[in-house]
Amino acid sequence: MTALANPPSPAVQNIAQDDAHVDVQIGVLHNANFYGVGSQPNPQRQFRVGVNFLRAGVPRKAEELISEAVMNGYKSAEAAYHWMLAILSGQSLEFLTVTHFDKLRSAREIADSSPRGRWSDAIDVVTGLFDCAVNQEIGKNDTAEIDRVVGALNQLPAARMEEITGNLDMLLSGALQGHVEKTEVKHARANRFRGTRRVRVPLFFEPVPFAPRHMYREPPPVAKARIVWLLVGSLLGIGVVRALLPLMLQSGAILTVAAAAAWVAGSSLYLISVPRWRFLTRPAVPRRADDGRRAGLKWKPEVPHKERRFQHSLSRALHKAFGEYAVDRTSRLAWLEATKPQRKILAQALSEFYSDVKVNEIYWLVRHHARVAAARWRHEAILTPPTQRPSATLTLRCVGSIALLSIATVLASVVNSTGPGYGILLQVLGLVAAACCVPGIDALLQRRYERSTGQASADQRLEIEQAAYKSWQKRLEARPTDIEMGKWLQFDLQHLKATAMELYGLSHQDVIAHLVLTEPDEGCLRARYVFGPVRYSRYIVTIFLLTGSGVRQWRATLDFGSGEERKQERQSFRYDAIAIARVAELGRQWGTTDPTTGRVLLSRALRVMLVDGNADAIDIRIEGFGAGLSDAREQDAQQLYELAIDSSGINSALRVLEAVAADGRQWIQRDRERRRLHARRYADGETGRPGGGA
C-alpha cells in the first residue's frame, strides 16, 4: 500500500468545491414551475412569471409578459410598478421609443387610478427618477428634486430599493447616477454574501439526487457438470454403503460401528466447516453479473457505447471526488495513487447498478464513498474494510473433520482386510463416489454462503447509503432559488462596476455610459430552471466605461460561490478604434443543439472588432442551451437565444457598441443629441397612439 505523508482529513464537507466535477456535471436542469406560463395562460399567471423574469435579470421577457397581462386586464398598483421597471430595465434614454413612452404613460395612469398602498411610494420613486433623468437631459436639472427622490429611495424597503437601483442602472447618468449609486454600491457590498451565500450557491448546481439501489448481485449458478457428478457420486455412494456395510458388520461389528461413527461425525463436521473455510480463503476475482465470466479472462464481451461513456464519466467522477479529500497537492497525488484499486472496484460496482442513470445524479454517492474511504484511512490506515478471515475454531473444525474421515477410512480398511477380497474394492469405489460428490457439495454450500454474505453486506451498505442520501437531501433543502441567484449576481455586478471605476479613477460625471456583460468561464458548472436563464459557478464579467476621452475596458473572472474576482485585465482604446460590433458565429462548437432539429450549432458571441485586426477582437460568448440544459417543452431555439442575450447584458450593449462603431469620435456628441431628443419627445407628450403626439 502506498504510504501517505499527509492523509486526507475527514472534516472535508460532502460537497464539491471549486468546480470539482467539471467533467461530471455538464448542466443541471431544475424542473421548477417558475418561468412557465402554460399553454393557456391567464393574466395573473403571465404577470407573476413576468415578475419572476424581471427579478431574475431577464427584462425584455419580463416586459413582454407583464405587458400582455396588463393588456388582458390585470391592472393594479403592483402591476404598474413592475411594468415600469420592466420597460426601463436595461434601457438608456436614447433607445427609448414612443412605444415605450406610451407604455410608461399607461402604467402611470393605472397607478394614479389605484388607491395608495404599499406600492405607491415605490412608484413615486420610479417616476421621480425617470423625470429627473429626462429633466437632466433637457437642461432642467433640479438638484433639490434629485435629493428629494434619492431620499425617498433610501426610505423604501430594501427589496424595493434593490429592484429600482438594479433595473434603472442603465437609464441614470451623470450627477443623478452619482447620487443613486452611493446608496446602490454601499447596499450591494453590504448584502453580497447575505443568506449564507458561500454555503448555498454550490447547492444550486447539484441535481436531484438519485436514490441508492440495493447493490446485490446473485452469484453465478453452480456448473451443471458438478451437479451431474454430485448425483452420480451420490447414487454410487448409496450403492456402495448398502453393499459394504453388511460385509463389514460380519468381519468386525465393533470396528465397523466405530468407523461408521467416525465417518458420520467427520462428514457432518466437513459439511459445516470446510466449504465455509474455503469460501473465506478463496481469492476475490471480479466478474460480470451478466454472463458470470471472470474478468481476468482474455475474452471480454463488447461493452455498448452508452455504457462505455458512462464508465468513462464515472471514472473521472471518482478521480475528482477522491481528489477533493487530499490536504494539499503533494498528498493528493499519493492519495489518488493509493486509492486507484478501490476506485476501480467501486467503478465496476456502480457501473453495474447505475449505468441507466446520469453520473451527476449519483455524484453524491461517489463523494460519500470517497469520504468514507478518507475517514477510514485517517483512523485505521487502511482503505478498505478488513477481509473476513477464518477463525481458529473454524480451522480446528476443518482439521478435525479431515482427521475423523481419515480415521474412518483406516478403520474400514482394517475391517475389510479380514473380510472378502472385494470389500477393499467396494471401499475404493466409496472413495471415488466421495471424490465425485465433494466438488458439487463444496460449490453448492459456497454459493449459499456467498448469497447470505452478499445479501447481508448489500443490506448493510444500502442502510448506510440511505442515511447518506437522506442527509444529502436535507442539505439540498438549503438550495437557493433562482431569484436569490439573480439577486446575488446583481450585487456582484454593481460591486464590480464600482471597482472598475475606482481602478480607473473615474467619477460618475466622467462616465457617459457603461456596459456590463457576462459570459460563462470555461469549464464552469451550469444550472437553470426550465424556461429560465442559465446560472454559472464562474462568470467572466466585462465592463465597458465610455468616457469623454475613450473607452475603458475591464474584465475579471468572478467565482460566484465565493464572490471573489480573479484574472483582472484592463485596456483602453479610442472610439475610432472600434471598427465593428456585431453578433458573430465563432469557429468553435460548444455542444449547443437546436431543440427542434437536434442540429449542432456554432457558438455565437458579441464580437467587437478593433481597427488593428482580428487579433484585437473582443468576444463575449453567448451561451447555448445544450448539454443537459434544454427541455423538451422548450421548442423554440430563437427564444432560447434571445433569453441568453437578454440575461447576459448583450442585448443592451450591442446597440450602444453598434452606435459607437458607426459614429466613431462623433459618438459622444450624437449620443447627447439622441438623449436630448428622446427626453424632449417624452416631455412634450409625443405618443405613438393614433391621433396623439406633440
MIBA-860828 format. One record per residue (C-alpha): z, x, y; residue number from 1; chain. Coordinates in steps of 0.25 Angstrom, whole numbers, plus 2048, in hexadecimal, padded with zeros to 3 digits. Example, Ala and Ser with C-alpha at 12.3 -4.5 7.8 and 13.67 -1.06 7.14 Angstrom:
! MIBA-860828
w, u, v, nr, kette
81F, 831, 7EE, 1, A
81D, 837, 7FC, 2, A
//
This chain:
! MIBA-860828
w, u, v, nr, kette
800, 800, 800, 1, A
7FD, 805, 80E, 2, A
809, 809, 816, 3, A
80A, 803, 824, 4, A
811, 80B, 82F, 5, A
814, 7FE, 837, 6, A
814, 7F2, 82E, 7, A
810, 7E5, 835, 8, A
81A, 7DC, 83C, 9, A
81D, 7CE, 836, 10, A
820, 7CA, 844, 11, A
811, 7C8, 847, 12, A
80F, 7BA, 84A, 13, A
805, 7B2, 841, 14, A
7FA, 7B1, 84C, 15, A
7EE, 7B9, 84F, 16, A
7EF, 7C1, 85C, 17, A
7E4, 7C8, 864, 18, A
7DA, 7C0, 85D, 19, A
7DE, 7C6, 84F, 20, A
7D4, 7BD, 847, 21, A
7C7, 7BF, 84F, 22, A
7BE, 7BE, 842, 23, A
7C7, 7B3, 83C, 24, A
7C6, 7A9, 847, 25, A
7B9, 7A7, 84E, 26, A
7BC, 79A, 854, 27, A
7C6, 78E, 853, 28, A
7C3, 780, 856, 29, A
7CE, 777, 858, 30, A
7CB, 769, 854, 31, A
7D3, 762, 860, 32, A
7CE, 755, 866, 33, A
7D0, 75B, 874, 34, A
7C2, 75C, 87A, 35, A
7BA, 751, 872, 36, A
7B7, 744, 879, 37, A
7B1, 73D, 86D, 38, A
7A4, 736, 86A, 39, A
7A9, 72A, 873, 40, A
7B2, 730, 87D, 41, A
7BA, 727, 887, 42, A
7BC, 72B, 895, 43, A
7CB, 72E, 893, 44, A
7C7, 738, 887, 45, A
7BC, 73E, 890, 46, A
7C6, 740, 89B, 47, A
7D1, 747, 892, 48, A
7C7, 750, 88B, 49, A
7C1, 754, 899, 50, A
7CF, 757, 89E, 51, A
7D1, 760, 891, 52, A
7C4, 767, 894, 53, A
7C8, 769, 8A3, 54, A
7D5, 76F, 89E, 55, A
7CE, 778, 894, 56, A
7C5, 77E, 89F, 57, A
7B8, 777, 89C, 58, A
7B6, 770, 8A9, 59, A
7A7, 76B, 8A8, 60, A
7AA, 764, 89B, 61, A
7B7, 75E, 8A1, 62, A
7AF, 759, 8AE, 63, A
7A5, 752, 8A5, 64, A
7AF, 74B, 89C, 65, A
7B8, 747, 8A8, 66, A
7AC, 742, 8B0, 67, A
7A8, 739, 8A4, 68, A
7B6, 734, 8A3, 69, A
7B6, 730, 8B1, 70, A
7A9, 72A, 8B1, 71, A
7AD, 722, 8A5, 72, A
7B9, 71C, 8AD, 73, A
7C4, 726, 8AB, 74, A
7C9, 727, 8B9, 75, A
7D7, 72B, 8BD, 76, A
7DE, 736, 8C6, 77, A
7DF, 73F, 8BA, 78, A
7D0, 73D, 8B7, 79, A
7CD, 740, 8C5, 80, A
7D5, 74D, 8C5, 81, A
7CF, 753, 8B9, 82, A
7C1, 74E, 8BD, 83, A
7C3, 756, 8CA, 84, A
7C8, 763, 8C3, 85, A
7BC, 762, 8B8, 86, A
7B2, 760, 8C3, 87, A
7B7, 76C, 8CB, 88, A
7BB, 775, 8C0, 89, A
7B3, 782, 8BF, 90, A
7AB, 77E, 8CB, 91, A
7A9, 785, 8D8, 92, A
7A5, 77D, 8E5, 93, A
797, 782, 8E5, 94, A
794, 77C, 8D8, 95, A
79A, 76E, 8DA, 96, A
78F, 764, 8DC, 97, A
78F, 756, 8E2, 98, A
791, 750, 8D4, 99, A
79E, 758, 8D3, 100, A
7A1, 753, 8E1, 101, A
79F, 744, 8DD, 102, A
7A8, 746, 8D1, 103, A
7B3, 74C, 8D9, 104, A
7B2, 740, 8E3, 105, A
7B2, 737, 8D7, 106, A
7BF, 73E, 8D2, 107, A
7C5, 73D, 8DF, 108, A
7C2, 72E, 8E0, 109, A
7C9, 72C, 8D3, 110, A
7D5, 734, 8D7, 111, A
7D6, 72C, 8E4, 112, A
7D5, 71F, 8DD, 113, A
7E0, 723, 8D3, 114, A
7EF, 721, 8D7, 115, A
7F6, 72E, 8DA, 116, A
7FD, 734, 8CE, 117, A
7FF, 741, 8C7, 118, A
7F1, 746, 8C8, 119, A
7F0, 743, 8D7, 120, A
7F6, 750, 8DC, 121, A
7EC, 758, 8D3, 122, A
7E0, 750, 8D8, 123, A
7E4, 753, 8E7, 124, A
7E5, 762, 8E4, 125, A
7D7, 762, 8DD, 126, A
7D1, 75A, 8E8, 127, A
7D8, 762, 8F3, 128, A
7D4, 770, 8ED, 129, A
7C5, 76B, 8EC, 130, A
7C6, 766, 8FA, 131, A
7CB, 773, 8FF, 132, A
7C0, 77B, 8F7, 133, A
7B6, 772, 8FE, 134, A
7BC, 774, 90C, 135, A
7BD, 783, 90A, 136, A
7AE, 784, 908, 137, A
7AA, 77B, 914, 138, A
7B3, 782, 91D, 139, A
7BF, 778, 91E, 140, A
7C9, 781, 917, 141, A
7D7, 77B, 919, 142, A
7E2, 785, 916, 143, A
7ED, 77A, 917, 144, A
7E6, 771, 90E, 145, A
7E4, 77C, 903, 146, A
7F2, 77F, 904, 147, A
7F6, 771, 902, 148, A
7ED, 76F, 8F6, 149, A
7F1, 77C, 8F0, 150, A
800, 778, 8F2, 151, A
7FD, 76B, 8EB, 152, A
7F6, 772, 8E0, 153, A
803, 77A, 8DE, 154, A
80B, 76E, 8DD, 155, A
803, 768, 8D1, 156, A
808, 768, 8C3, 157, A
804, 775, 8BC, 158, A
7FA, 76F, 8B3, 159, A
7F2, 768, 8BF, 160, A
7F3, 775, 8C7, 161, A
7ED, 77D, 8BB, 162, A
7E2, 773, 8BA, 163, A
7DE, 773, 8C8, 164, A
7DE, 782, 8CA, 165, A
7D7, 785, 8BD, 166, A
7CC, 77B, 8C0, 167, A
7C9, 77D, 8CF, 168, A
7C9, 78C, 8CE, 169, A
7BA, 78E, 8D0, 170, A
7BA, 784, 8DB, 171, A
7C4, 78A, 8E4, 172, A
7C1, 797, 8EC, 173, A
7C6, 7A0, 8F8, 174, A
7D3, 79C, 8FE, 175, A
7D4, 78F, 8F7, 176, A
7D3, 797, 8E9, 177, A
7DD, 7A1, 8EE, 178, A
7E7, 796, 8F1, 179, A
7E6, 78F, 8E4, 180, A
7E5, 79C, 8DB, 181, A
7F2, 7A1, 8E0, 182, A
7F8, 795, 8D8, 183, A
7EE, 796, 8CD, 184, A
7EF, 7A4, 8C9, 185, A
7FF, 7A4, 8CA, 186, A
7FF, 798, 8C2, 187, A
7F5, 79D, 8B7, 188, A
7FC, 7AB, 8B6, 189, A
80A, 7A4, 8B4, 190, A
804, 79A, 8A9, 191, A
7FA, 7A2, 8A1, 192, A
804, 7A4, 896, 193, A
80B, 797, 896, 194, A
80D, 78F, 889, 195, A
80F, 79B, 880, 196, A
800, 79F, 882, 197, A
801, 7AC, 87B, 198, A
806, 7A6, 86E, 199, A
7FE, 799, 86F, 200, A
7F0, 79E, 873, 201, A
7ED, 7A5, 865, 202, A
7F0, 798, 85E, 203, A
7E4, 791, 865, 204, A
7DB, 79A, 85D, 205, A
7E1, 796, 850, 206, A
7DA, 78C, 847, 207, A
7E1, 780, 840, 208, A
7E7, 788, 834, 209, A
7E2, 785, 826, 210, A
7EE, 781, 81D, 211, A
7F1, 78A, 812, 212, A
7EC, 787, 804, 213, A
7F3, 789, 7F6, 214, A
7ED, 796, 7F2, 215, A
7EE, 795, 7E3, 216, A
7E2, 799, 7DA, 217, A
7E2, 795, 7CC, 218, A
7E2, 7A1, 7C2, 219, A
7D5, 7A2, 7BA, 220, A
7D5, 79B, 7AD, 221, A
7D8, 7A3, 7A0, 222, A
7CC, 7A9, 79A, 223, A
7C6, 7A0, 78F, 224, A
7C5, 7AB, 785, 225, A
7D4, 7AD, 786, 226, A
7D7, 79F, 783, 227, A
7CE, 79F, 777, 228, A
7D5, 7AC, 771, 229, A
7E2, 7A5, 774, 230, A
7DE, 799, 76C, 231, A
7D8, 7A2, 761, 232, A
7E5, 7AA, 761, 233, A
7EE, 79E, 760, 234, A
7E7, 798, 755, 235, A
7E7, 7A5, 74D, 236, A
7F5, 7A7, 750, 237, A
7F9, 79A, 74B, 238, A
7F2, 79C, 73E, 239, A
7F8, 7AA, 73C, 240, A
806, 7A5, 73E, 241, A
804, 799, 734, 242, A
7FF, 7A3, 72A, 243, A
808, 7AF, 72D, 244, A
816, 7A8, 72F, 245, A
817, 7A3, 720, 246, A
814, 7B1, 71B, 247, A
81E, 7B8, 724, 248, A
829, 7AE, 720, 249, A
826, 7B1, 711, 250, A
827, 7C0, 714, 251, A
833, 7C0, 71D, 252, A
839, 7B4, 723, 253, A
843, 7BB, 72C, 254, A
83A, 7C5, 732, 255, A
82F, 7BA, 733, 256, A
839, 7B1, 73B, 257, A
83D, 7BE, 744, 258, A
82E, 7C1, 746, 259, A
82B, 7B3, 74A, 260, A
837, 7B2, 753, 261, A
833, 7BF, 75A, 262, A
824, 7BA, 75B, 263, A
828, 7AD, 762, 264, A
832, 7B4, 76B, 265, A
828, 7BF, 76F, 266, A
81D, 7B5, 771, 267, A
825, 7AC, 77A, 268, A
82A, 7B7, 782, 269, A
81C, 7BD, 783, 270, A
816, 7B0, 788, 271, A
821, 7AF, 793, 272, A
821, 7BD, 797, 273, A
815, 7C6, 794, 274, A
80A, 7BD, 79B, 275, A
812, 7BC, 7A7, 276, A
815, 7CB, 7A7, 277, A
806, 7CD, 7A6, 278, A
803, 7C3, 7B2, 279, A
80D, 7CB, 7BB, 280, A
808, 7D8, 7B8, 281, A
7F9, 7D6, 7B8, 282, A
7F1, 7DC, 7C4, 283, A
7ED, 7D2, 7CE, 284, A
7DE, 7D1, 7CE, 285, A
7D8, 7C7, 7D9, 286, A
7CE, 7BD, 7D4, 287, A
7C5, 7B2, 7DA, 288, A
7CA, 7A4, 7D7, 289, A
7BC, 79E, 7D5, 290, A
7B8, 7A6, 7C9, 291, A
7C4, 7AD, 7C4, 292, A
7BD, 7BB, 7C4, 293, A
7C5, 7C7, 7C8, 294, A
7C2, 7CC, 7D6, 295, A
7C1, 7DA, 7D0, 296, A
7B5, 7D8, 7C8, 297, A
7A8, 7DD, 7CE, 298, A
7A1, 7D0, 7CD, 299, A
7A5, 7C6, 7D8, 300, A
7A0, 7B8, 7DB, 301, A
798, 7B7, 7E8, 302, A
7A0, 7B2, 7F4, 303, A
79A, 7A7, 7FC, 304, A
796, 7AB, 80B, 305, A
7A0, 7A2, 811, 306, A
7AB, 7A7, 808, 307, A
7A7, 7B6, 80C, 308, A
7A8, 7B2, 81B, 309, A
7B6, 7AC, 819, 310, A
7BB, 7B8, 811, 311, A
7B5, 7C2, 81C, 312, A
7BC, 7BA, 827, 313, A
7C9, 7B9, 81F, 314, A
7C9, 7C8, 81C, 315, A
7C8, 7CA, 82B, 316, A
7D3, 7C0, 82E, 317, A
7DC, 7C7, 824, 318, A
7D9, 7D4, 82B, 319, A
7DC, 7CE, 839, 320, A
7E9, 7C7, 834, 321, A
7EF, 7D3, 82D, 322, A
7EC, 7DB, 839, 323, A
7F4, 7D3, 842, 324, A
801, 7D7, 83B, 325, A
7FF, 7E6, 83E, 326, A
808, 7EC, 848, 327, A
7FE, 7F5, 84E, 328, A
7F0, 7FB, 84C, 329, A
7F5, 806, 843, 330, A
7FD, 7FE, 839, 331, A
7F2, 7F3, 83A, 332, A
7E8, 7FC, 832, 333, A
7F3, 7FF, 828, 334, A
7F7, 7F1, 826, 335, A
7E9, 7EC, 824, 336, A
7E6, 7F6, 81A, 337, A
7F3, 7F3, 812, 338, A
7F0, 7E4, 812, 339, A
7E2, 7E5, 80E, 340, A
7E4, 7E2, 7FF, 341, A
7ED, 7D6, 803, 342, A
7E3, 7D1, 80D, 343, A
7D8, 7D1, 802, 344, A
7E1, 7C9, 7F9, 345, A
7E4, 7BF, 804, 346, A
7D5, 7BE, 808, 347, A
7D2, 7BB, 7FA, 348, A
7DC, 7B0, 7F8, 349, A
7D9, 7AA, 806, 350, A
7CA, 7AA, 803, 351, A
7CC, 7A3, 7F6, 352, A
7D4, 797, 7FC, 353, A
7CF, 796, 80B, 354, A
7C1, 79A, 80B, 355, A
7BD, 78C, 80F, 356, A
7C6, 78D, 81C, 357, A
7C3, 795, 829, 358, A
7CA, 7A2, 829, 359, A
7D1, 79F, 837, 360, A
7D7, 793, 831, 361, A
7DF, 79B, 827, 362, A
7E1, 7A7, 830, 363, A
7F0, 7A2, 832, 364, A
7F1, 7A4, 823, 365, A
7EB, 7B2, 823, 366, A
7F5, 7B6, 82E, 367, A
800, 7B0, 826, 368, A
7FD, 7B9, 81A, 369, A
7FB, 7C5, 824, 370, A
809, 7C2, 82A, 371, A
810, 7C1, 81C, 372, A
80A, 7CE, 817, 373, A
80E, 7D5, 824, 374, A
81C, 7D0, 823, 375, A
81D, 7D3, 814, 376, A
818, 7E2, 817, 377, A
822, 7E4, 822, 378, A
82E, 7DF, 81A, 379, A
82A, 7E3, 80C, 380, A
820, 7EE, 80E, 381, A
816, 7E6, 805, 382, A
80A, 7DE, 808, 383, A
80A, 7D4, 7FC, 384, A
816, 7CD, 7F5, 385, A
81B, 7D6, 7E9, 386, A
813, 7D3, 7DC, 387, A
81C, 7CC, 7D2, 388, A
81F, 7D5, 7C6, 389, A
824, 7D2, 7B8, 390, A
833, 7D2, 7B8, 391, A
83B, 7DB, 7AE, 392, A
83F, 7CF, 7A6, 393, A
831, 7CB, 7A4, 394, A
82D, 7D9, 7A0, 395, A
838, 7D9, 796, 396, A
833, 7CC, 790, 397, A
826, 7D1, 78E, 398, A
82B, 7DD, 787, 399, A
834, 7D4, 77E, 400, A
829, 7CB, 77B, 401, A
820, 7D7, 776, 402, A
82C, 7DC, 76E, 403, A
82E, 7CF, 767, 404, A
820, 7CD, 764, 405, A
81F, 7DC, 75E, 406, A
82C, 7D9, 756, 407, A
826, 7CC, 751, 408, A
819, 7D4, 74D, 409, A
821, 7DF, 746, 410, A
82A, 7D5, 73E, 411, A
81D, 7CD, 73A, 412, A
817, 7DA, 735, 413, A
823, 7DD, 72D, 414, A
823, 7CF, 726, 415, A
814, 7CF, 724, 416, A
815, 7DD, 71E, 417, A
81D, 7D8, 712, 418, A
814, 7CB, 710, 419, A
806, 7C9, 70C, 420, A
7FB, 7D2, 712, 421, A
7F4, 7C8, 71A, 422, A
801, 7C6, 722, 423, A
7FE, 7D2, 72A, 424, A
7F0, 7CD, 72D, 425, A
7F6, 7C0, 732, 426, A
7FF, 7C7, 73B, 427, A
7F3, 7CF, 741, 428, A
7EC, 7C2, 743, 429, A
7F8, 7BD, 74A, 430, A
7F8, 7C9, 753, 431, A
7E9, 7C6, 756, 432, A
7EC, 7B8, 759, 433, A
7F7, 7BC, 763, 434, A
7ED, 7C6, 76A, 435, A
7E3, 7BB, 76B, 436, A
7EE, 7B2, 772, 437, A
7F4, 7BC, 77B, 438, A
7E9, 7BD, 786, 439, A
7E7, 7AE, 787, 440, A
7F6, 7AB, 788, 441, A
7F8, 7B6, 792, 442, A
7ED, 7B1, 79A, 443, A
7F2, 7A2, 79A, 444, A
800, 7A6, 79D, 445, A
7FC, 7B0, 7A8, 446, A
7F3, 7A5, 7AF, 447, A
7FF, 79B, 7AE, 448, A
808, 7A6, 7B5, 449, A
7FD, 7A8, 7BF, 450, A
7FB, 799, 7C2, 451, A
80A, 797, 7C4, 452, A
80C, 7A4, 7CC, 453, A
7FF, 7A1, 7D5, 454, A
803, 793, 7D8, 455, A
812, 797, 7DC, 456, A
80C, 7A2, 7E4, 457, A
802, 799, 7EB, 458, A
80D, 78E, 7ED, 459, A
816, 799, 7F4, 460, A
80A, 79E, 7FC, 461, A
806, 790, 801, 462, A
814, 78D, 805, 463, A
815, 79A, 80D, 464, A
807, 797, 813, 465, A
80A, 789, 817, 466, A
816, 78D, 81E, 467, A
80E, 797, 826, 468, A
803, 78C, 828, 469, A
80E, 783, 82E, 470, A
813, 78E, 837, 471, A
805, 791, 83C, 472, A
803, 782, 83F, 473, A
810, 782, 846, 474, A
80B, 78E, 84E, 475, A
7FE, 787, 851, 476, A
805, 77B, 858, 477, A
806, 784, 864, 478, A
7F7, 786, 865, 479, A
7F3, 784, 874, 480, A
7EA, 778, 878, 481, A
7DC, 77B, 87D, 482, A
7E1, 777, 88B, 483, A
7EC, 781, 88A, 484, A
7E2, 78C, 887, 485, A
7D9, 788, 892, 486, A
7E5, 788, 89C, 487, A
7E9, 796, 898, 488, A
7DB, 79A, 899, 489, A
7DA, 794, 8A7, 490, A
7E7, 79C, 8AB, 491, A
7E1, 7A9, 8A5, 492, A
7D4, 7A8, 8AD, 493, A
7DC, 7A5, 8BA, 494, A
7E4, 7B1, 8B8, 495, A
7D8, 7BA, 8B4, 496, A
7D1, 7B5, 8C1, 497, A
7DD, 7B9, 8C9, 498, A
7DE, 7C6, 8C2, 499, A
7CF, 7CA, 8C5, 500, A
7D1, 7C6, 8D3, 501, A
7DD, 7CF, 8D4, 502, A
7D6, 7DB, 8CD, 503, A
7CA, 7DA, 8D7, 504, A
7D4, 7D8, 8E3, 505, A
7CD, 7CB, 8E7, 506, A
7D3, 7BF, 8EE, 507, A
7CE, 7B0, 8ED, 508, A
7C7, 7B2, 8FB, 509, A
7BF, 7BD, 8F5, 510, A
7BA, 7B5, 8E9, 511, A
7AF, 7AB, 8EC, 512, A
7AE, 7A6, 8DD, 513, A
7B4, 7AA, 8D0, 514, A
7AF, 7A8, 8C2, 515, A
7B8, 7A9, 8B5, 516, A
7B1, 7A9, 8A8, 517, A
7B6, 7AA, 89A, 518, A
7B0, 7AE, 88C, 519, A
7B5, 7B2, 87F, 520, A
7B9, 7C0, 87B, 521, A
7B2, 7C6, 86F, 522, A
7BA, 7C3, 862, 523, A
7C4, 7B9, 868, 524, A
7C9, 7AD, 862, 525, A
7C3, 79F, 865, 526, A
7C8, 791, 864, 527, A
7C5, 784, 86B, 528, A
7C7, 775, 86A, 529, A
7BC, 76C, 865, 530, A
7B3, 769, 871, 531, A
7BB, 773, 87A, 532, A
7B9, 781, 87F, 533, A
7BC, 78E, 877, 534, A
7C8, 796, 879, 535, A
7C9, 7A5, 877, 536, A
7D4, 7AE, 873, 537, A
7CD, 7B9, 87D, 538, A
7C5, 7B6, 889, 539, A
7BC, 7BF, 891, 540, A
7BE, 7BA, 89F, 541, A
7B4, 7BE, 8AA, 542, A
7B7, 7BB, 8B9, 543, A
7AD, 7BC, 8C4, 544, A
7B3, 7BD, 8D2, 545, A
7A8, 7BA, 8DC, 546, A
7AB, 7C1, 8EA, 547, A
7A5, 7C4, 8F7, 548, A
7A1, 7D2, 8F2, 549, A
79C, 7CE, 8E4, 550, A
7A1, 7CB, 8D6, 551, A
7AD, 7D0, 8CF, 552, A
7AD, 7CE, 8C0, 553, A
7BA, 7D0, 8B8, 554, A
7BB, 7CE, 8A9, 555, A
7C6, 7CE, 89F, 556, A
7C9, 7CB, 891, 557, A
7D4, 7C0, 890, 558, A
7DD, 7C0, 884, 559, A
7E0, 7B1, 884, 560, A
7EC, 7B1, 87B, 561, A
7F4, 7BC, 883, 562, A
7ED, 7B9, 891, 563, A
7EA, 7C8, 893, 564, A
7DD, 7CD, 899, 565, A
7D7, 7D9, 894, 566, A
7CA, 7E2, 895, 567, A
7C9, 7DF, 8A4, 568, A
7BB, 7E2, 8AA, 569, A
7B7, 7E2, 8B9, 570, A
7AA, 7E3, 8C0, 571, A
7A4, 7DF, 8CE, 572, A
795, 7DD, 8D2, 573, A
78E, 7D7, 8DE, 574, A
788, 7C9, 8DE, 575, A
77A, 7CE, 8DE, 576, A
77D, 7D6, 8D1, 577, A
77D, 7C9, 8C9, 578, A
76F, 7C7, 8C4, 579, A
770, 7BA, 8BC, 580, A
77B, 7B1, 8B6, 581, A
777, 7A8, 8AA, 582, A
77C, 7A4, 89C, 583, A
774, 7AC, 892, 584, A
773, 7AD, 883, 585, A
779, 7BA, 87E, 586, A
772, 7C2, 873, 587, A
77E, 7C1, 86A, 588, A
783, 7B6, 861, 589, A
791, 7B1, 861, 590, A
791, 7A7, 855, 591, A
78F, 79B, 85E, 592, A
787, 790, 857, 593, A
781, 783, 85D, 594, A
78A, 778, 856, 595, A
77D, 76F, 855, 596, A
773, 779, 84F, 597, A
77C, 784, 84A, 598, A
773, 78E, 851, 599, A
77A, 79B, 855, 600, A
779, 79C, 864, 601, A
779, 7A9, 86C, 602, A
785, 7AB, 875, 603, A
784, 7A7, 883, 604, A
78A, 7AE, 88F, 605, A
78B, 7AD, 89E, 606, A
783, 7B9, 8A2, 607, A
784, 7C0, 8B0, 608, A
779, 7CA, 8B1, 609, A
77B, 7D5, 8BB, 610, A
76F, 7DC, 8C2, 611, A
772, 7E9, 8BA, 612, A
76C, 7E2, 8AE, 613, A
771, 7DD, 8A0, 614, A
77B, 7E8, 89F, 615, A
783, 7E2, 8AA, 616, A
783, 7D3, 8A5, 617, A
790, 7CB, 8A5, 618, A
791, 7C2, 899, 619, A
79B, 7B7, 898, 620, A
799, 7B2, 88A, 621, A
799, 7A3, 887, 622, A
7A0, 79F, 87A, 623, A
799, 798, 86F, 624, A
7A0, 78D, 866, 625, A
79C, 793, 859, 626, A
7A5, 79A, 84E, 627, A
7AE, 78E, 84B, 628, A
7AF, 789, 85A, 629, A
7A6, 77D, 859, 630, A
7A8, 770, 853, 631, A
79E, 766, 84C, 632, A
7A2, 75C, 857, 633, A
79C, 765, 862, 634, A
78D, 763, 860, 635, A
788, 767, 86E, 636, A
786, 777, 86F, 637, A
783, 775, 87E, 638, A
790, 76E, 881, 639, A
798, 779, 87A, 640, A
790, 784, 882, 641, A
794, 77C, 88F, 642, A
7A2, 77B, 88A, 643, A
7A2, 78B, 889, 644, A
79D, 78E, 896, 645, A
7A6, 784, 89D, 646, A
7B3, 789, 897, 647, A
7AF, 798, 899, 648, A
7AC, 796, 8A8, 649, A
79D, 79A, 8A7, 650, A
799, 78C, 8AB, 651, A
79F, 78E, 8B9, 652, A
79C, 79D, 8BA, 653, A
78D, 79C, 8B7, 654, A
78A, 794, 8C3, 655, A
791, 79E, 8CC, 656, A
78B, 7AA, 8C6, 657, A
77D, 7A4, 8C6, 658, A
77E, 7A1, 8D5, 659, A
783, 7B0, 8D7, 660, A
777, 7B5, 8CF, 661, A
76D, 7AD, 8D7, 662, A
773, 7AF, 8E5, 663, A
778, 7BE, 8E4, 664, A
77E, 7C3, 8F0, 665, A
77C, 7B5, 8F7, 666, A
785, 7AE, 8ED, 667, A
791, 7AF, 8F6, 668, A
78B, 7A8, 902, 669, A
783, 79E, 8F9, 670, A
790, 79B, 8F1, 671, A
797, 798, 8FE, 672, A
78C, 78F, 903, 673, A
78C, 787, 8F6, 674, A
79B, 785, 8F6, 675, A
79A, 781, 905, 676, A
78E, 777, 902, 677, A
795, 771, 8F6, 678, A
7A2, 76F, 8FD, 679, A
79B, 769, 909, 680, A
794, 75F, 900, 681, A
7A1, 75B, 8FA, 682, A
7A8, 75A, 908, 683, A
79C, 752, 90D, 684, A
79D, 748, 901, 685, A
790, 74B, 8FB, 686, A
78E, 744, 8EE, 687, A
784, 743, 8E3, 688, A
786, 734, 8E1, 689, A
77B, 72A, 8E5, 690, A
77B, 727, 8F4, 691, A
786, 732, 8F7, 692, A
786, 73F, 8FE, 693, A
788, 744, 90C, 694, A
//
